[in-house]
């Protein structure tokens, strides 16, 4: 099953040229700066914009094709929309806001009690929106969209108006949606932490163009894409917990065919997680050092070296089994270590530098 989107449209002096496909279910994240065209894509998929040219297919259902003169109206597309502002009805309590999503929806598998439990909002049902925190409003808005029995959940920067603490509270609920409901989700953001925690497929949008798209691990490990230009560039790897060593206060993970040590975790062995390894925290070597505090010495192969003249640096892609790490180092280090594609290399990463994310 796939989500397939092709859009060509111009408004005033802005032109959108978007073309991507992503497997479903899962979370497809549209990532880019404000004004890149992300919201226009999501609004077109939802049927709120009628573009000059488009073809949109959701899991085999054709909802729009200008060449075939097909343009399904928004109410028939069964797309649950969640915006940056929750848009709750102020005169209704939370329970009534949630049930509003059921009014015109077909019978479906997503039940009221299931949504309330999934989003942990049972204690909010009798309250009015003005008494809720920003994070609580977001959860209620998501619940209302889910109860419309959508074939796709479309979320346009739903956490952008929240402070950092509220965003961290909401992210686990969004990850839970992916696991529990197996819905296709189209998600707009320009926050890298949301990308790292949520995305299965990443679509990079810049100035109205889709620059590249693909599985998250592949996209974040490419030194030639805009993500690698950021200060917080880094790779994300799928991992599982192998075991714990309380005496050393360490946990062991397996990721990309390698073992990693991280600070002691609470989750049980075999739990699936994601790990994020910032490029600035990776040291490269051609020989294993002795007498060093670094726990993780990861064998790999240089996949490519991408110059970054603006930083007087280079981004080195280190290939692992089916994935890669990124390391930002100086051109001098590239030269001294003779780092060329195909060369063996060791990536040194402190255990405390590895960020463990919920899958």
Secondary structure, DSSP 8 states (H G I E B T S, - for coil): -EEEEEEEEEETTEEEEEEEEEESSEEEEEE--TTSSHHHHHHHHTTSS--SEEEEEETTEEEEEGGGTEE--HHHH-EEEE-SS----TTSBHHHHHHHTTTT----S--HHHHHHHHT-GGGTTSBGGGS-HHHHHHHHHHHHHTT--SEEEEESTTTTS-HHHHHHHHHHHHHHHHHH--EEEEEE--HHHHHHH-SEEEEEETTEEEEEEEHHHHHT-TTSGGGGSTT-EEEEEEEEEEEETTTTEEEEEETTEEEEEE---S-TT-EEEEEEEGGG-EEESS--SS----EEEEEEEEEEEEEGGGTEEEEEEE-SS-EEEEEE-HHHHHHTT--TT-EEEEEE-GGGEEEEE-
